[in-house]
Amino acid sequence: MNDPLPSPVSFSPPRQLRIGASVAVSLLAMAAVVLMTNYLAARHYQRFLWTSDARYELSTQTRQLLAGVTVDLRVTILFDRNEPLFDTVSGLLKEYAYACPRITVEHVDYQRDLGRAEAVIARYQLSQTDIDLVVFDAGGRTKIVRSSELSDYNLQDLFAGEREVKRIAFRGEPLFTSAIAGLLEAKSPVAYFLRGHGEHDPASDEARMGYAKFGRVLQQKNITVSSLFLAGTNTIPEDCALLVVAGPENPYGPTELEQIGNYLGQGGRMLALLSYHRSNYRPTGLEGLLSDWGVTVGANLALDPATTKTGLDLICTNIGNHQIVKP
């Protein structure tokens, strides 16, 4: 009779300890590999754009600009989420934030979150009609891009009698990149409003004559607005990027005209808004100066009875397809 088969020997305590230790070491090693992989992925990740929509693909120039950003940029999208451009704007700015860790993007729907919308309007001194726009903020310096600027339109449909004007191109990236580039400049350009002769006041909110709204538009474009009086020994500052002459009522003196002429001769820029109605049909002194630059100032009043309601306004409906009438 054959001997019975020996019963299997159970694991001895030392062997069980060795197996347990081996499993524990393997688990720790696996956890270490996972942690290290995630750490490296977080520091050295690479994103790939799988969508075929070119609106979300950043250009090489934009990526080079974002790679050099060294300040924190806050981007606020003040948009109605039902607005046709919202998804495109949001998707593109999300790519900006992915490409630059210093950019944070906030969405504020002024239709659904009135409290946050009011806070944005107050923070950036916007009017209640300023909606559907993007605010770029770098430490208090801001630039604003409005929805009306973001598209090119096919005006030929309007001329053909169509009621709806279609968008034919989205201009988000060049405008957003330009806004960021402007904020990265070391110094903001300064626009000086000439004062002392009854000109429009850039700090006044008076409905008909105040220019505060125009001043805020310049400030939102990161342009500093200041007033300038040329009386006495005052001169045009060297940092004057634009001299605004906004509807003077009284004529300028010889010394002031000489200073303005010297400023223009050195490459300065001037925005001259002249009104013979405002100056009581008297010359302001700028007429001869402008004539030297090939600009003829006439004492004329343009009327078009067919396109006016009050006789003092002009309602334009037939706008040609030209660069000057685009947003």
CORTA-V577684 format. One record per residue. N is the residue number from 1. RES is the residue in three letters. SS is DSSP state (H for helix, E for strand, L for the rest). OMEGA is omega in radians with two decimals (none if undefined). Layout:
n=N res=RES ss=SS omega=OMEGA
n=N res=RES ss=SS omega=OMEGA
This chain:
n=1 res=MET ss=L omega=-3.10
n=2 res=ASN ss=L omega=3.11
n=3 res=ASP ss=L omega=3.11
n=4 res=PRO ss=L omega=3.13
n=5 res=LEU ss=L omega=-3.13
n=6 res=PRO ss=L omega=3.13
n=7 res=SER ss=L omega=-3.11
n=8 res=PRO ss=L omega=-3.11
n=9 res=VAL ss=L omega=3.12
n=10 res=SER ss=L omega=3.12
n=11 res=PHE ss=L omega=3.11
n=12 res=SER ss=L omega=3.13
n=13 res=PRO ss=H omega=3.11
n=14 res=PRO ss=H omega=-3.13
n=15 res=ARG ss=H omega=3.08
n=16 res=GLN ss=H omega=3.14
n=17 res=LEU ss=H omega=3.13
n=18 res=ARG ss=H omega=3.13
n=19 res=ILE ss=H omega=3.13
n=20 res=GLY ss=H omega=3.13
n=21 res=ALA ss=H omega=3.13
n=22 res=SER ss=H omega=3.11
n=23 res=VAL ss=H omega=-3.14
n=24 res=ALA ss=H omega=3.11
n=25 res=VAL ss=H omega=3.13
n=26 res=SER ss=H omega=3.13
n=27 res=LEU ss=H omega=3.11
n=28 res=LEU ss=H omega=3.12
n=29 res=ALA ss=H omega=3.11
n=30 res=MET ss=H omega=3.13
n=31 res=ALA ss=H omega=3.13
n=32 res=ALA ss=H omega=3.12
n=33 res=VAL ss=H omega=3.13
n=34 res=VAL ss=H omega=3.14
n=35 res=LEU ss=H omega=3.14
n=36 res=MET ss=H omega=3.12
n=37 res=THR ss=H omega=3.12
n=38 res=ASN ss=H omega=3.13
n=39 res=TYR ss=H omega=3.14
n=40 res=LEU ss=H omega=3.14
n=41 res=ALA ss=H omega=-3.14
n=42 res=ALA ss=H omega=-3.09
n=43 res=ARG ss=H omega=-3.03
n=44 res=HIS ss=L omega=-3.10
n=45 res=TYR ss=L omega=3.08
n=46 res=GLN ss=L omega=3.12
n=47 res=ARG ss=L omega=3.09
n=48 res=PHE ss=L omega=-3.14
n=49 res=LEU ss=L omega=-3.07
n=50 res=TRP ss=L omega=-3.13
n=51 res=THR ss=L omega=3.11
n=52 res=SER ss=L omega=-3.13
n=53 res=ASP ss=L omega=-3.07
n=54 res=ALA ss=H omega=-3.13
n=55 res=ARG ss=H omega=-3.07
n=56 res=TYR ss=H omega=-3.10
n=57 res=GLU ss=L omega=-3.09
n=58 res=LEU ss=L omega=3.13
n=59 res=SER ss=L omega=3.11
n=60 res=THR ss=H omega=-3.14
n=61 res=GLN ss=H omega=3.12
n=62 res=THR ss=H omega=-3.13
n=63 res=ARG ss=H omega=3.09
n=64 res=GLN ss=H omega=3.10
n=65 res=LEU ss=H omega=-3.10
n=66 res=LEU ss=H omega=3.12
n=67 res=ALA ss=H omega=-3.12
n=68 res=GLY ss=L omega=-3.14
n=69 res=VAL ss=L omega=-3.12
n=70 res=THR ss=L omega=3.11
n=71 res=VAL ss=L omega=3.11
n=72 res=ASP ss=L omega=3.13
n=73 res=LEU ss=E omega=3.11
n=74 res=ARG ss=E omega=-3.11
n=75 res=VAL ss=E omega=3.14
n=76 res=THR ss=E omega=3.10
n=77 res=ILE ss=E omega=3.12
n=78 res=LEU ss=E omega=-3.00
n=79 res=PHE ss=L omega=2.88
n=80 res=ASP ss=L omega=-3.08
n=81 res=ARG ss=L omega=3.11
n=82 res=ASN ss=L omega=3.12
n=83 res=GLU ss=L omega=-3.02
n=84 res=PRO ss=L omega=-3.07
n=85 res=LEU ss=L omega=-3.02
n=86 res=PHE ss=H omega=-3.09
n=87 res=ASP ss=H omega=-3.13
n=88 res=THR ss=H omega=3.13
n=89 res=VAL ss=H omega=-3.12
n=90 res=SER ss=H omega=-3.13
n=91 res=GLY ss=H omega=-3.14
n=92 res=LEU ss=H omega=-3.13
n=93 res=LEU ss=H omega=3.04
n=94 res=LYS ss=H omega=3.08
n=95 res=GLU ss=H omega=3.07
n=96 res=TYR ss=H omega=-3.12
n=97 res=ALA ss=H omega=3.08
n=98 res=TYR ss=H omega=-3.08
n=99 res=ALA ss=H omega=-3.09
n=100 res=CYS ss=L omega=-3.10
n=101 res=PRO ss=L omega=3.13
n=102 res=ARG ss=L omega=3.13
n=103 res=ILE ss=E omega=3.02
n=104 res=THR ss=E omega=-3.08
n=105 res=VAL ss=E omega=3.11
n=106 res=GLU ss=E omega=3.09
n=107 res=HIS ss=E omega=3.09
n=108 res=VAL ss=E omega=3.10
n=109 res=ASP ss=L omega=-3.06
n=110 res=TYR ss=L omega=3.08
n=111 res=GLN ss=L omega=-3.04
n=112 res=ARG ss=L omega=-3.10
n=113 res=ASP ss=L omega=-3.05
n=114 res=LEU ss=H omega=-3.12
n=115 res=GLY ss=H omega=3.13
n=116 res=ARG ss=H omega=3.11
n=117 res=ALA ss=H omega=3.11
n=118 res=GLU ss=H omega=3.12
n=119 res=ALA ss=H omega=3.11
n=120 res=VAL ss=H omega=3.14
n=121 res=ILE ss=H omega=3.14
n=122 res=ALA ss=H omega=-3.08
n=123 res=ARG ss=H omega=-3.06
n=124 res=TYR ss=L omega=3.07
n=125 res=GLN ss=L omega=3.09
n=126 res=LEU ss=L omega=3.02
n=127 res=SER ss=L omega=-3.12
n=128 res=GLN ss=L omega=3.12
n=129 res=THR ss=L omega=3.10
n=130 res=ASP ss=L omega=-3.12
n=131 res=ILE ss=L omega=-3.13
n=132 res=ASP ss=L omega=-3.11
n=133 res=LEU ss=E omega=3.12
n=134 res=VAL ss=E omega=3.14
n=135 res=VAL ss=E omega=3.04
n=136 res=PHE ss=E omega=-3.03
n=137 res=ASP ss=E omega=3.07
n=138 res=ALA ss=E omega=3.11
n=139 res=GLY ss=L omega=3.14
n=140 res=GLY ss=L omega=3.04
n=141 res=ARG ss=E omega=-2.99
n=142 res=THR ss=E omega=2.93
n=143 res=LYS ss=E omega=-3.07
n=144 res=ILE ss=E omega=3.05
n=145 res=VAL ss=E omega=-3.09
n=146 res=ARG ss=E omega=-3.09
n=147 res=SER ss=H omega=-3.14
n=148 res=SER ss=H omega=-3.14
n=149 res=GLU ss=H omega=-2.92
n=150 res=LEU ss=L omega=-3.06
n=151 res=SER ss=E omega=2.85
n=152 res=ASP ss=E omega=-3.05
n=153 res=TYR ss=E omega=3.08
n=154 res=ASN ss=L omega=-3.10
n=155 res=LEU ss=L omega=3.12
n=156 res=GLN ss=H omega=3.08
n=157 res=ASP ss=H omega=3.11
n=158 res=LEU ss=H omega=3.14
n=159 res=PHE ss=H omega=-3.13
n=160 res=ALA ss=L omega=3.10
n=161 res=GLY ss=L omega=3.12
n=162 res=GLU ss=L omega=3.12
n=163 res=ARG ss=L omega=-3.09
n=164 res=GLU ss=L omega=3.09
n=165 res=VAL ss=L omega=-3.03
n=166 res=LYS ss=L omega=3.02
n=167 res=ARG ss=E omega=-3.13
n=168 res=ILE ss=E omega=3.13
n=169 res=ALA ss=E omega=3.09
n=170 res=PHE ss=E omega=-3.02
n=171 res=ARG ss=L omega=-3.04
n=172 res=GLY ss=H omega=-3.03
n=173 res=GLU ss=H omega=3.13
n=174 res=PRO ss=H omega=3.14
n=175 res=LEU ss=H omega=-3.14
n=176 res=PHE ss=H omega=3.13
n=177 res=THR ss=H omega=3.09
n=178 res=SER ss=H omega=3.12
n=179 res=ALA ss=H omega=3.14
n=180 res=ILE ss=H omega=3.14
n=181 res=ALA ss=H omega=3.12
n=182 res=GLY ss=H omega=3.14
n=183 res=LEU ss=H omega=-3.13
n=184 res=LEU ss=H omega=3.10
n=185 res=GLU ss=L omega=-3.05
n=186 res=ALA ss=L omega=-3.04
n=187 res=LYS ss=L omega=3.12
n=188 res=SER ss=L omega=3.04
n=189 res=PRO ss=L omega=-3.09
n=190 res=VAL ss=E omega=3.02
n=191 res=ALA ss=E omega=-3.14
n=192 res=TYR ss=E omega=3.05
n=193 res=PHE ss=E omega=3.13
n=194 res=LEU ss=E omega=-3.09
n=195 res=ARG ss=E omega=3.08
n=196 res=GLY ss=L omega=-3.11
n=197 res=HIS ss=L omega=3.13
n=198 res=GLY ss=L omega=-3.14
n=199 res=GLU ss=L omega=3.05
n=200 res=HIS ss=L omega=-3.06
n=201 res=ASP ss=L omega=-3.14
n=202 res=PRO ss=L omega=3.11
n=203 res=ALA ss=L omega=-3.06
n=204 res=SER ss=L omega=3.07
n=205 res=ASP ss=L omega=3.13
n=206 res=GLU ss=L omega=-2.90
n=207 res=ALA ss=L omega=-3.02
n=208 res=ARG ss=L omega=-3.00
n=209 res=MET ss=L omega=-3.11
n=210 res=GLY ss=L omega=-3.12
n=211 res=TYR ss=L omega=-3.10
n=212 res=ALA ss=H omega=3.14
n=213 res=LYS ss=H omega=3.09
n=214 res=PHE ss=H omega=3.11
n=215 res=GLY ss=H omega=3.13
n=216 res=ARG ss=H omega=3.09
n=217 res=VAL ss=H omega=3.12
n=218 res=LEU ss=H omega=-3.14
n=219 res=GLN ss=H omega=3.11
n=220 res=GLN ss=H omega=3.05
n=221 res=LYS ss=L omega=3.10
n=222 res=ASN ss=L omega=3.07
n=223 res=ILE ss=L omega=3.12
n=224 res=THR ss=E omega=-3.12
n=225 res=VAL ss=E omega=-3.14
n=226 res=SER ss=E omega=3.09
n=227 res=SER ss=E omega=-3.09
n=228 res=LEU ss=E omega=3.04
n=229 res=PHE ss=E omega=-3.11
n=230 res=LEU ss=L omega=3.13
n=231 res=ALA ss=L omega=3.09
n=232 res=GLY ss=L omega=-3.08
n=233 res=THR ss=L omega=3.13
n=234 res=ASN ss=L omega=3.13
n=235 res=THR ss=L omega=3.09
n=236 res=ILE ss=L omega=-3.08
n=237 res=PRO ss=L omega=-3.13
n=238 res=GLU ss=L omega=-3.11
n=239 res=ASP ss=L omega=-3.12
n=240 res=CYS ss=E omega=3.09
n=241 res=ALA ss=E omega=3.13
n=242 res=LEU ss=E omega=3.06
n=243 res=LEU ss=E omega=-3.10
n=244 res=VAL ss=E omega=3.07
n=245 res=VAL ss=E omega=-2.94
n=246 res=ALA ss=E omega=2.99
n=247 res=GLY ss=L omega=3.12
n=248 res=PRO ss=L omega=3.07
n=249 res=GLU ss=L omega=-3.07
n=250 res=ASN ss=L omega=-3.09
n=251 res=PRO ss=L omega=3.10
n=252 res=TYR ss=L omega=3.14
n=253 res=GLY ss=L omega=-3.11
n=254 res=PRO ss=H omega=-3.12
n=255 res=THR ss=H omega=3.13
n=256 res=GLU ss=H omega=3.12
n=257 res=LEU ss=H omega=3.10
n=258 res=GLU ss=H omega=3.13
n=259 res=GLN ss=H omega=3.12
n=260 res=ILE ss=H omega=3.12
n=261 res=GLY ss=H omega=3.10
n=262 res=ASN ss=H omega=3.13
n=263 res=TYR ss=H omega=3.13
n=264 res=LEU ss=H omega=3.14
n=265 res=GLY ss=H omega=3.12
n=266 res=GLN ss=L omega=3.09
n=267 res=GLY ss=L omega=3.14
n=268 res=GLY ss=L omega=3.14
n=269 res=ARG ss=L omega=3.14
n=270 res=MET ss=E omega=3.00
n=271 res=LEU ss=E omega=-3.07
n=272 res=ALA ss=E omega=3.12
n=273 res=LEU ss=E omega=-3.02
n=274 res=LEU ss=L omega=-3.14
n=275 res=SER ss=L omega=3.11
n=276 res=TYR ss=L omega=3.04
n=277 res=HIS ss=L omega=-3.11
n=278 res=ARG ss=L omega=-3.12
n=279 res=SER ss=L omega=-3.13
n=280 res=ASN ss=L omega=3.06
n=281 res=TYR ss=L omega=3.04
n=282 res=ARG ss=L omega=3.08
n=283 res=PRO ss=L omega=-3.13
n=284 res=THR ss=L omega=-3.06
n=285 res=GLY ss=L omega=-3.14
n=286 res=LEU ss=H omega=-3.06
n=287 res=GLU ss=H omega=3.13
n=288 res=GLY ss=H omega=3.13
n=289 res=LEU ss=H omega=3.13
n=290 res=LEU ss=H omega=3.11
n=291 res=SER ss=H omega=3.10
n=292 res=ASP ss=H omega=3.13
n=293 res=TRP ss=L omega=3.07
n=294 res=GLY ss=L omega=-3.14
n=295 res=VAL ss=L omega=3.12
n=296 res=THR ss=L omega=3.12
n=297 res=VAL ss=L omega=-3.11
n=298 res=GLY ss=L omega=3.09
n=299 res=ALA ss=L omega=-3.01
n=300 res=ASN ss=L omega=3.07
n=301 res=LEU ss=L omega=-3.10
n=302 res=ALA ss=L omega=3.12
n=303 res=LEU ss=L omega=3.05
n=304 res=ASP ss=L omega=-3.04
n=305 res=PRO ss=H omega=-3.09
n=306 res=ALA ss=H omega=-3.06
n=307 res=THR ss=H omega=3.11
n=308 res=THR ss=L omega=3.09
n=309 res=LYS ss=L omega=-3.05
n=310 res=THR ss=L omega=-3.03
n=311 res=GLY ss=L omega=3.13
n=312 res=LEU ss=L omega=-3.12
n=313 res=ASP ss=L omega=3.14
n=314 res=LEU ss=L omega=-3.13
n=315 res=ILE ss=L omega=-3.08
n=316 res=CYS ss=L omega=3.13
n=317 res=THR ss=L omega=-3.09
n=318 res=ASN ss=L omega=-3.07
n=319 res=ILE ss=L omega=3.14
n=320 res=GLY ss=L omega=3.14
n=321 res=ASN ss=L omega=-3.08
n=322 res=HIS ss=L omega=-3.08
n=323 res=GLN ss=H omega=-3.04
n=324 res=ILE ss=H omega=-3.12
n=325 res=VAL ss=H omega=3.05
n=326 res=LYS ss=L omega=-3.09
n=327 res=PRO ss=L omega=none
